[in-house]
């Protein structure tokens, strides 16, 4: 029989599709099973709407069978079937979808869900098969037909025999080569895994003949007269798929333990989730979602190896295992599933088109997750603290990311350590506790809470009776510089050059004092050179002799962070200001040395600067030289 040729455009598209569109061969089984499901849907609809179609729902099924010796995988259904014209139209013209035609004709019946849309899924069989045979008999007709093709060279259609209506898709698996392992697709365990992975929630039962084993008596006895037993196996018709996903079941039928069990098994977490959100959205975009917030972070969560994303389903068929496009980056710790018939997919179903519907789902989930976390923070503080210990940095990164685009969304979920309360507080709690007259939100940055509290720069703020937020994470300063203010109150680093906390009288007195000591301050600046950008009498210090503050946008903690990075960013430096406490004995000793012994005074300048570095946790360029200067004082 002469082969029919695919239409020129179809032939070219088939070649592109086999070699380019599909990136994961294993999806071939998903596509063929989805087509079988659609065929059953069509017959089921016909049986519901036409009284002379005596087809019982419980008899409808999909069967997957293997013949390793013949190297074939067969997917059979007892759905609507095809005749010769259907085969020409649906299998001979690539990108023509009979399922899509049916779906359009059924638009007035929204409860009819059809998976296929683009008419190319069937040809994914050629990703693993060098020959595909389709045997089908259309419901209500007497003649069956066989469609056969080895790919782009064309296809044949001829009459054949088939006992009952429905379709068999027989894929002859390619031989192994140096690059690819095709033998795996003739293995029963591999096929079962693919069904569970991609088609577990197809609404029709998927059957396979599986080998079952048990110890059975042989009819003989041993020396003690006891019956002998041996392991015997037999094939048993087994339903592989679950059919109804947990997120499609009514809430009243699903217990918390059901949800927790699903989460642990599906996402391989030994801990129960912190909480679960169930979403059933209808309207411009229809979808169901089950979102889990984990209790603990995966070991690689803060590394580049971690892959965020939600599992994306379309009518119960897995489309993407980790879809990042429907999960806000700031909540990348969330896990779960989204199932929607409305998400527009490209022809391979492996990539999403970015459009309004996708954005709507993402924005909706963003609000749901934020509201759930805010609820936990308000109603169960201890529970939220456990969550924040693991994922607090991610929320902070979410504020910094996108130049603060998500700052308003996340700001009330953030926690920082309060100097006064010695515990974590929200920004709102800090703001509400601010005494009258406090105009800024003060913070101190260091490698630990203890070190932050020890900073000399905190003295002036504490003397005013103001609380200080202790920043101990690298992202903290970037976060507040991104936000700039909270509820109209600017963030202020206690290590900045001027905190502006003096009264006008105090400012005048300090200015006069600084002017009177200008000569000695200029001497210190000259002695230290470009190590500092300025030297001044401190308006912050009460008991300490010296401290380092900064001018400009780069703080000392930021300098430490940039120094830890590779490349040119290591050279990002803060503009350091050495502040000296004019009331401290060390300043009087410096002045005395300046008047009597300039070399000794220079040593004291270097020692005071080195002390300021130590207090700030900054490295010294020459520790040995510093030690020698100290010993010269004896």
C-alpha positions as CSV (number, residue, x, y, z in Angstrom):
1,X,0.0,0.0,0.0
2,X,1.3,3.4,-1.0
3,X,2.1,5.7,1.9
4,X,0.2,8.9,2.3
5,X,2.4,11.9,2.9
6,X,2.0,14.3,5.7
7,X,1.2,17.8,4.4
8,X,4.3,19.7,3.7
9,X,3.8,22.0,6.7
10,X,3.0,19.0,8.9
11,X,6.1,17.1,7.8
12,X,8.3,20.0,8.6
13,X,6.5,20.6,12.0
14,X,6.9,16.9,12.8
15,X,10.6,17.0,12.2
16,X,10.9,20.2,14.4
17,X,8.8,18.8,17.1
18,X,10.7,15.5,17.4
19,X,14.0,17.3,17.5
20,X,13.3,20.6,19.2
21,X,10.0,21.1,21.0
22,X,9.9,18.3,23.5
23,X,13.0,18.3,25.8
24,X,12.0,15.4,28.0
25,X,11.4,12.1,26.2
26,X,9.5,10.6,29.1
27,X,6.5,12.8,28.5
28,X,5.5,10.7,25.5
29,X,3.5,8.4,27.8
30,X,1.7,11.4,29.4
31,X,0.6,12.6,26.0
32,X,-0.7,9.3,24.8
33,X,-2.5,8.6,28.0
34,X,-4.0,12.1,27.9
35,X,-5.3,11.4,24.4
36,X,-6.8,8.1,25.6
37,X,-8.5,10.0,28.5
38,X,-10.0,12.5,26.0
39,X,-11.3,9.7,23.8
40,X,-13.1,8.2,26.8
41,X,-14.4,11.7,27.8
42,X,-16.0,12.0,24.4
43,X,-17.7,8.6,24.6
44,X,-18.8,9.3,28.2
45,X,-20.4,12.6,27.1
46,X,-22.1,10.8,24.3
47,X,-23.5,8.2,26.7
48,X,-24.8,10.9,29.0
49,X,-26.6,12.9,26.3
50,X,-27.9,10.1,24.0
51,X,-30.2,7.4,25.4
52,X,-29.2,4.8,22.7
53,X,-25.6,4.7,23.9
54,X,-25.5,2.0,26.6
55,X,-22.0,2.6,27.9
56,X,-21.5,2.4,31.7
57,X,-19.0,4.8,33.3
58,X,-17.5,2.0,35.4
59,X,-16.6,0.1,32.3
60,X,-14.4,2.9,30.8
61,X,-10.7,2.4,31.2
62,X,-7.2,2.9,29.9
63,X,-4.8,-0.1,29.7
64,X,-1.0,0.1,29.3
65,X,0.7,-3.1,28.3
66,X,4.4,-4.0,27.6
67,X,6.1,-6.6,25.4
68,X,9.8,-6.3,26.2
69,X,10.7,-9.0,23.6
70,X,8.8,-7.2,20.8
71,X,10.0,-3.8,22.3
72,X,6.4,-2.4,22.3
73,X,4.5,-0.2,24.7
74,X,0.7,-0.2,24.0
75,X,-1.8,2.3,25.4
76,X,-5.4,1.2,24.8
77,X,-8.7,2.8,25.6
78,X,-12.4,2.0,25.1
79,X,-13.3,5.5,24.2
80,X,-15.0,7.0,21.1
81,X,-12.5,5.5,18.6
82,X,-11.7,6.7,15.1
83,X,-12.6,5.8,11.5
84,X,-10.6,6.4,8.4
85,X,-11.6,10.0,8.0
86,X,-10.8,10.8,11.7
87,X,-7.3,9.2,11.3
88,X,-6.7,11.3,8.2
89,X,-7.9,14.5,9.9
90,X,-6.3,13.9,13.4
91,X,-3.2,11.9,12.7
92,X,-2.4,13.0,9.2
93,X,-2.5,16.7,9.9
94,X,-0.2,17.8,12.6
95,X,-1.5,20.6,14.9
96,X,-5.1,19.7,14.2
97,X,-6.7,18.7,17.4
98,X,-9.9,16.7,17.4
99,X,-10.1,17.2,21.2
100,X,-10.0,21.0,20.8
101,X,-12.7,20.8,18.2
102,X,-14.8,18.8,20.6
103,X,-14.0,21.2,23.4
104,X,-15.1,24.2,21.4
105,X,-18.4,22.4,20.4
106,X,-19.0,21.8,24.1
107,X,-18.4,25.4,25.4
108,X,-21.9,25.5,26.8
109,X,-21.0,22.5,29.0
110,X,-18.2,23.8,31.3
111,X,-18.0,20.6,33.2
112,X,-16.6,18.8,30.2
113,X,-12.8,18.9,30.6
114,X,-10.6,17.9,27.7
115,X,-6.9,17.7,28.1
116,X,-5.6,17.9,24.5
117,X,-5.6,21.3,22.8
118,X,-2.9,21.5,20.1
119,X,-3.0,18.2,18.2
120,X,0.7,17.5,18.5
121,X,0.9,15.4,21.7
122,X,0.4,12.2,19.8
123,X,3.6,12.7,17.8
124,X,5.6,12.8,21.0
125,X,5.5,9.0,20.6
126,X,8.2,9.4,18.0
127,X,10.6,10.6,20.7
128,X,11.0,7.0,21.8
129,X,9.5,5.0,19.0
130,X,10.7,4.3,15.5
131,X,7.3,3.0,14.5
132,X,3.8,3.8,15.7
133,X,0.7,1.8,14.9
134,X,-2.8,2.9,15.8
135,X,-5.6,0.4,15.6
136,X,-9.1,1.9,16.2
137,X,-12.8,1.3,15.7
138,X,-15.2,4.1,16.1
139,X,-18.2,3.6,18.4
140,X,-21.2,2.5,16.4
141,X,-19.3,1.5,13.3
142,X,-18.4,-2.0,12.1
143,X,-15.0,-1.4,10.4
144,X,-11.7,-0.9,12.2
145,X,-8.7,0.8,10.7
146,X,-4.9,0.6,11.2
147,X,-2.8,3.8,10.9
148,X,0.9,3.2,10.7
149,X,4.0,5.5,10.4
150,X,7.7,5.5,10.9
151,X,7.9,9.2,11.2
152,X,8.4,12.0,8.6
153,X,8.2,9.6,5.6
154,X,4.4,9.4,5.8
155,X,1.8,7.0,6.9
156,X,-0.6,4.3,5.8
157,X,-4.2,3.6,6.6
158,X,-5.9,0.3,5.9
159,X,-8.8,-1.8,7.2
160,X,-8.2,-4.3,10.0
161,X,-9.9,-6.3,12.6
162,X,-10.7,-5.2,16.2
163,X,-13.2,-6.8,18.6
164,X,-14.6,-3.7,20.2
165,X,-14.6,0.1,19.8
166,X,-11.7,2.2,21.1
167,X,-8.1,2.8,20.2
168,X,-4.8,1.0,20.6
169,X,-1.6,3.0,20.2
170,X,1.3,0.6,19.7
171,X,4.8,2.2,20.0
172,X,7.8,0.2,18.8
173,X,10.6,1.4,21.0
174,X,13.9,2.5,19.4
175,X,17.1,0.5,20.0
176,X,19.6,1.9,22.4
177,X,22.5,3.9,21.0
178,X,25.6,5.5,22.5
179,X,23.8,8.5,23.7
180,X,20.3,7.3,24.7
181,X,18.8,4.6,26.8
182,X,15.6,3.5,25.2
183,X,15.5,0.1,26.8
184,X,14.1,1.7,30.0
185,X,10.8,2.3,28.3
186,X,10.2,-1.4,28.0
187,X,10.6,-1.9,31.8
188,X,7.5,-2.2,33.8
189,X,8.8,-0.3,36.8
190,X,9.8,2.7,34.7
191,X,6.4,2.8,33.0
192,X,4.6,2.6,36.4
193,X,6.8,5.5,37.7
194,X,5.9,7.6,34.6
195,X,2.2,7.0,35.0
196,X,2.4,7.9,38.7
197,X,4.5,11.0,38.0
198,X,2.5,12.5,35.1
199,X,-0.9,10.8,34.9
200,X,-1.7,9.8,38.5
201,X,-4.8,12.1,38.5
202,X,-6.2,11.3,35.1
203,X,-9.9,10.7,35.9
204,X,-10.1,7.3,34.2
205,X,-8.5,4.2,35.7
206,X,-5.2,3.2,34.1
207,X,-4.7,-0.6,34.3
208,X,-1.5,-2.7,34.0
209,X,-0.9,-6.4,34.4
210,X,1.6,-6.5,37.2
211,X,3.5,-9.4,38.6
212,X,2.4,-10.3,42.1
213,X,4.0,-12.8,44.3
214,X,3.1,-14.9,47.4
215,X,4.3,-17.9,49.3
216,X,2.1,-20.9,48.3
217,X,2.0,-24.5,49.2
218,X,3.5,-27.0,46.7
219,X,1.4,-30.0,47.7
220,X,4.5,-31.7,49.1
221,X,5.8,-32.1,52.6
222,X,9.2,-31.9,54.2
223,X,10.9,-34.5,56.4
224,X,8.9,-33.3,59.4
225,X,5.6,-33.7,57.5
226,X,5.1,-30.0,57.2
227,X,3.7,-28.5,53.9
228,X,6.4,-27.2,51.6
229,X,6.0,-23.6,50.3
230,X,7.6,-21.7,47.6
231,X,7.4,-18.2,46.1
232,X,5.1,-18.1,43.2
233,X,4.2,-15.2,40.9
234,X,1.2,-14.4,38.8
235,X,0.0,-11.5,36.7
236,X,-2.7,-9.4,38.2
237,X,-4.8,-6.6,36.6
238,X,-3.9,-3.5,38.7
239,X,-5.1,0.1,38.7
240,X,-2.0,2.3,38.7
241,X,-3.3,5.8,39.1
242,X,-5.1,7.6,42.0
243,X,-7.6,9.3,39.7
244,X,-9.0,11.9,42.2
245,X,-6.3,14.3,43.5
246,X,-6.6,15.4,47.1
247,X,-7.0,19.1,46.1
248,X,-10.1,18.3,44.0
249,X,-11.8,16.6,46.9
250,X,-14.2,18.7,49.1
251,X,-12.6,20.2,52.2
252,X,-14.9,18.3,54.6
253,X,-13.7,15.0,53.1
254,X,-10.0,15.8,53.7
255,X,-8.5,15.7,57.2
256,X,-5.4,17.6,58.4
257,X,-3.6,14.2,58.5
258,X,-4.6,13.6,54.9
259,X,-3.0,16.9,53.9
260,X,0.1,16.2,56.0
261,X,0.6,12.7,54.6
262,X,0.2,14.0,51.0
263,X,2.8,16.7,51.7
264,X,5.3,14.4,53.3
265,X,5.0,11.8,50.5
266,X,4.8,14.3,47.6
267,X,7.5,16.6,48.7
268,X,9.7,14.2,50.6
269,X,9.8,16.1,53.8
270,X,10.1,14.3,57.1
271,X,8.4,17.1,58.9
272,X,4.8,18.1,58.7
273,X,4.1,21.5,57.1
274,X,3.7,24.6,59.1
275,X,0.3,25.2,57.5
276,X,-1.7,24.4,54.3
277,X,-3.7,26.8,52.1
278,X,-6.5,25.5,50.0
279,X,-7.6,27.7,47.1
280,X,-10.7,27.1,44.9
281,X,-10.8,30.1,42.6
282,X,-13.5,30.6,39.9
283,X,-14.0,33.6,37.7
284,X,-11.7,35.1,35.0
285,X,-9.3,32.3,35.9
286,X,-10.4,29.0,37.3
287,X,-7.9,27.0,39.3
288,X,-7.5,24.9,42.5
289,X,-4.4,25.0,44.6
290,X,-3.0,23.4,47.7
291,X,0.0,25.3,49.0
292,X,2.2,24.2,51.9
293,X,4.5,26.3,54.0
294,X,7.3,24.1,55.3
295,X,8.5,24.2,58.9
296,X,12.1,23.8,58.1
297,X,14.3,24.9,55.2
298,X,15.8,22.3,52.9
299,X,19.5,21.9,53.3
300,X,20.2,23.7,50.0
301,X,17.5,26.4,50.3
302,X,19.9,29.3,50.3
303,X,22.1,27.9,47.6
304,X,22.0,28.1,43.8
305,X,21.2,24.4,43.7
306,X,17.7,25.0,45.2
307,X,14.9,24.9,42.6
308,X,11.7,26.7,43.7
309,X,8.4,26.3,42.1
310,X,4.9,24.7,42.4
311,X,3.8,21.6,40.6
312,X,1.6,22.6,37.7
313,X,-1.3,20.5,36.6
314,X,-3.9,20.9,33.8
315,X,-7.0,18.8,34.4
316,X,-5.0,16.5,36.7
317,X,-2.1,16.0,34.3
318,X,1.3,17.1,35.5
319,X,2.7,19.7,33.2
320,X,5.7,21.0,35.1
321,X,7.2,19.6,38.3
322,X,8.6,23.0,39.4
323,X,6.9,25.9,37.8
324,X,8.5,29.2,39.1
325,X,6.3,31.4,37.0
326,X,3.3,31.0,39.4
327,X,5.2,31.3,42.6
328,X,6.3,34.8,43.9
329,X,10.1,34.8,44.4
330,X,9.7,36.2,47.9
331,X,7.8,33.1,48.9
332,X,10.0,30.7,47.1
333,X,10.0,28.4,50.1
334,X,6.3,27.4,49.4
335,X,5.5,24.0,48.0
336,X,2.3,22.7,46.5
337,X,0.2,22.2,43.4
338,X,-1.8,24.4,41.1
339,X,-4.4,22.7,38.8
340,X,-6.1,24.8,36.2
341,X,-7.8,24.2,32.8
342,X,-7.3,27.9,31.9
343,X,-3.5,28.2,31.9
344,X,-2.5,28.7,28.3
345,X,0.3,26.3,27.4
346,X,2.5,26.2,24.3
347,X,2.2,23.2,22.0
348,X,4.7,21.0,24.0
349,X,3.0,21.8,27.4
350,X,6.5,22.1,28.8
351,X,6.7,25.9,28.8
352,X,4.1,28.5,29.9
353,X,3.0,31.5,28.0
354,X,3.3,34.6,30.1
355,X,-0.1,36.4,30.1
356,X,-2.8,37.9,32.2
357,X,-4.1,34.6,33.5
358,X,-0.8,33.5,34.7
359,X,-0.2,36.8,36.4
360,X,-3.6,36.6,38.0
361,X,-2.9,33.3,39.6
362,X,0.6,34.4,40.8
363,X,-0.8,37.6,42.4
364,X,-3.6,35.8,44.0
365,X,-1.3,33.2,45.6
366,X,1.0,36.0,46.7
367,X,-1.8,37.6,48.7
368,X,-3.0,34.2,50.1
369,X,0.5,33.3,51.4
370,X,1.1,36.7,52.9
371,X,-2.2,36.7,54.7
372,X,-1.7,33.2,56.1
373,X,1.7,34.2,57.4
374,X,0.4,37.4,59.0
375,X,-2.4,35.3,60.6
376,X,0.1,32.9,62.1
377,X,2.3,35.9,63.3
378,X,-0.7,37.4,65.1
379,X,-2.3,34.2,66.5
380,X,0.6,31.9,67.2
381,X,3.8,33.8,67.8
382,X,5.9,30.8,68.8
383,X,4.9,29.0,65.6
384,X,5.8,32.0,63.5
385,X,9.2,32.3,65.3
386,X,10.0,28.8,64.3
387,X,9.1,29.6,60.7
388,X,11.1,32.9,60.8
389,X,14.2,31.2,62.1
390,X,14.3,29.2,58.8
391,X,12.8,31.6,56.3
392,X,13.2,35.1,57.8
393,X,16.3,35.9,55.6
394,X,14.2,34.9,52.5
395,X,11.6,37.5,53.4
396,X,14.3,40.1,53.8
397,X,15.8,39.2,50.4
398,X,12.3,39.6,49.0
399,X,12.3,43.2,50.2
400,X,15.7,44.0,48.6
401,X,14.9,42.2,45.4
402,X,13.4,44.3,42.6
403,X,14.4,47.6,44.3
404,X,11.8,47.2,47.0
405,X,8.9,46.2,44.8
406,X,7.6,43.8,47.5
407,X,8.5,46.0,50.5
408,X,4.9,47.0,51.3
409,X,3.8,43.3,51.0
410,X,6.5,42.0,53.3
411,X,7.3,44.8,55.8
412,X,4.9,43.6,58.5
413,X,6.2,40.0,58.3
414,X,9.8,41.1,59.3
415,X,11.2,40.6,62.7
416,X,14.3,42.3,64.3
417,X,16.0,41.9,67.7
418,X,15.0,44.7,70.1
419,X,17.8,46.1,72.4
420,X,15.1,46.9,75.1
421,X,13.0,43.8,74.9
422,X,15.8,41.4,74.1
423,X,13.5,39.6,71.8
424,X,12.3,39.8,68.2
425,X,9.8,42.5,67.4
426,X,8.0,43.6,64.3
427,X,8.5,47.1,62.8
428,X,5.0,48.0,63.9
429,X,5.7,46.9,67.5
430,X,8.9,49.0,67.5
431,X,7.0,52.0,66.0
432,X,4.1,51.7,68.4
433,X,6.5,51.7,71.4
434,X,8.5,54.8,70.3
435,X,8.3,57.5,72.9
436,X,7.1,61.0,72.1
437,X,9.9,63.0,70.4
438,X,11.6,60.0,68.7
439,X,11.8,60.8,65.0
440,X,13.7,57.9,63.7
441,X,14.0,54.1,63.9
442,X,17.6,53.4,65.2
443,X,19.6,50.3,64.4
444,X,23.1,48.9,65.2
445,X,24.8,46.4,62.9
446,X,27.3,43.8,64.0
447,X,28.1,40.1,63.7
448,X,26.0,39.3,66.8
449,X,23.4,40.8,69.1
450,X,26.0,40.9,71.9
451,X,28.4,42.9,69.7
452,X,25.7,45.2,68.5
453,X,24.8,46.1,72.1
454,X,28.4,46.7,72.9
455,X,29.0,49.3,70.2
456,X,30.0,52.6,71.7
457,X,27.8,54.4,69.1
458,X,24.7,53.2,70.9
459,X,25.4,55.3,74.0
460,X,23.8,58.5,72.8
461,X,20.6,56.8,71.5
462,X,20.3,54.7,74.7
463,X,20.9,57.9,76.8
464,X,17.8,59.3,75.1
465,X,15.7,56.3,76.2
466,X,15.3,55.1,72.6
467,X,15.2,51.4,71.6
468,X,17.6,50.1,69.0
469,X,17.1,47.3,66.5
470,X,20.1,44.9,66.4
471,X,21.0,43.9,62.9
472,X,23.1,40.7,62.6
473,X,22.5,39.5,59.0
474,X,24.2,40.8,55.9
475,X,20.9,41.7,54.2
476,X,19.6,43.9,57.0
477,X,21.3,47.1,56.1
478,X,20.5,46.7,52.4
479,X,16.9,46.1,53.5
480,X,16.4,49.3,55.4
481,X,18.2,51.3,52.8
482,X,15.8,49.9,50.3
483,X,12.7,50.7,52.5
484,X,14.1,54.0,53.7
485,X,11.3,54.4,56.2
486,X,8.5,52.6,58.0
487,X,5.2,54.4,58.6
488,X,6.9,57.7,58.0
489,X,9.8,57.1,60.3
490,X,13.3,56.9,58.7
491,X,15.8,54.2,59.5
492,X,19.0,55.6,61.1
493,X,22.3,53.7,61.6
494,X,23.7,54.6,65.1
495,X,27.1,54.4,63.4
496,X,26.3,57.2,60.9
497,X,28.3,60.4,61.4
498,X,25.6,62.6,62.9
499,X,22.5,61.3,64.7
500,X,21.2,64.8,65.2
501,X,20.0,64.1,68.8
502,X,21.3,67.2,70.5
503,X,19.4,70.2,71.5
504,X,20.3,73.5,69.9
505,X,22.2,74.5,73.0
506,X,24.1,71.2,73.0
507,X,24.9,71.6,69.3
508,X,26.3,75.1,69.9
509,X,28.4,73.9,72.8
510,X,29.7,71.0,70.8
511,X,30.5,73.2,67.8
512,X,32.5,75.6,70.0
513,X,34.4,72.7,71.6
514,X,35.3,71.2,68.3
515,X,36.5,74.6,67.0
516,X,38.7,75.0,70.1
517,X,40.3,71.6,69.5
518,X,40.7,72.1,65.8
519,X,44.5,72.0,65.9
520,X,44.8,68.7,67.7
521,X,42.0,67.2,65.5
522,X,43.9,68.3,62.3
523,X,47.0,66.7,63.7
524,X,45.2,63.4,64.2
525,X,43.8,63.5,60.7
526,X,47.3,64.3,59.2
527,X,48.8,61.5,61.2
528,X,46.3,58.9,60.0
529,X,46.2,60.2,56.4
530,X,43.8,58.5,54.1
531,X,42.8,55.9,56.6
532,X,40.0,58.2,57.7
533,X,38.0,60.8,55.8
534,X,37.6,62.9,58.9
535,X,38.4,63.2,62.6
536,X,36.0,64.9,65.0
537,X,35.0,65.2,68.6
538,X,32.2,62.7,69.3
539,X,28.7,63.7,70.2
540,X,27.7,60.0,70.7
541,X,30.3,58.7,73.1
542,X,29.6,58.9,76.9
543,X,32.1,56.4,78.4
544,X,34.2,55.0,75.5
545,X,37.3,56.8,74.3
546,X,36.8,56.4,70.5
547,X,34.6,54.9,67.8
548,X,34.4,54.6,64.1
549,X,31.5,56.1,62.2
550,X,30.9,56.5,58.5
551,X,29.9,59.2,56.0
552,X,28.0,58.3,52.8
553,X,26.1,55.3,51.7
554,X,28.5,52.5,52.6
555,X,28.6,51.4,56.3
556,X,31.4,49.4,58.0
557,X,29.2,46.3,57.9
558,X,28.6,46.8,54.2
559,X,32.3,47.1,53.7
560,X,32.8,43.7,55.5
561,X,30.2,42.1,53.3
562,X,31.8,43.4,50.1
563,X,35.2,42.3,51.3
564,X,33.9,38.7,51.4
565,X,33.0,38.8,47.7
566,X,35.3,37.9,44.8
567,X,36.3,40.5,42.2
568,X,36.2,44.3,42.2
569,X,33.5,44.5,44.8
570,X,36.2,43.8,47.4
571,X,37.4,47.4,46.9
572,X,34.1,49.0,48.1
573,X,35.1,51.0,51.1
574,X,33.3,53.0,53.7
575,X,34.3,56.6,54.4
576,X,35.6,56.2,57.9
577,X,35.3,58.9,60.6
578,X,37.3,58.6,63.8
579,X,35.3,60.1,66.7
580,X,37.1,60.9,69.9
581,X,35.4,61.4,73.3
582,X,36.7,64.8,74.5
583,X,35.7,63.9,78.1
584,X,37.8,60.8,78.2
585,X,41.3,60.7,79.8
586,X,42.7,59.3,76.5
587,X,42.0,62.6,74.8
588,X,43.8,64.5,77.6
589,X,46.8,62.1,77.2
590,X,46.8,62.8,73.5
591,X,46.8,66.6,74.0
592,X,49.6,66.3,76.5
593,X,51.7,64.2,74.1
594,X,51.0,66.6,71.3
595,X,52.4,69.5,73.4
596,X,55.5,67.6,74.6
597,X,56.4,64.8,72.2
598,X,54.9,64.8,68.7
599,X,56.3,61.3,67.9
600,X,54.5,59.8,70.9
601,X,51.4,61.7,69.9
602,X,51.5,60.1,66.5
603,X,51.8,56.7,68.1
604,X,48.8,57.5,70.3
605,X,46.8,58.5,67.1
606,X,47.6,55.1,65.6
607,X,46.7,53.3,68.8
608,X,43.4,55.2,69.1
609,X,42.5,54.4,65.5
610,X,43.5,50.7,66.0
611,X,41.3,50.6,69.1
612,X,38.4,52.0,67.1
613,X,39.0,49.3,64.4
614,X,38.9,46.5,67.1
615,X,35.7,47.8,68.6
616,X,34.1,47.9,65.1
617,X,35.3,44.4,64.4
618,X,37.4,45.6,61.5
619,X,40.8,44.1,60.6
620,X,44.1,45.9,61.3
621,X,46.6,46.2,58.5
622,X,49.6,45.6,60.7
623,X,49.0,43.9,64.1
624,X,52.7,43.7,64.9
625,X,53.2,47.4,64.5
626,X,50.2,48.1,66.7
627,X,51.6,45.8,69.4
628,X,55.0,47.6,69.2
629,X,53.3,51.0,69.6
630,X,51.4,49.8,72.7
631,X,54.6,48.4,74.4
632,X,56.4,51.7,73.7
633,X,54.0,53.3,76.2
634,X,55.4,51.4,79.1
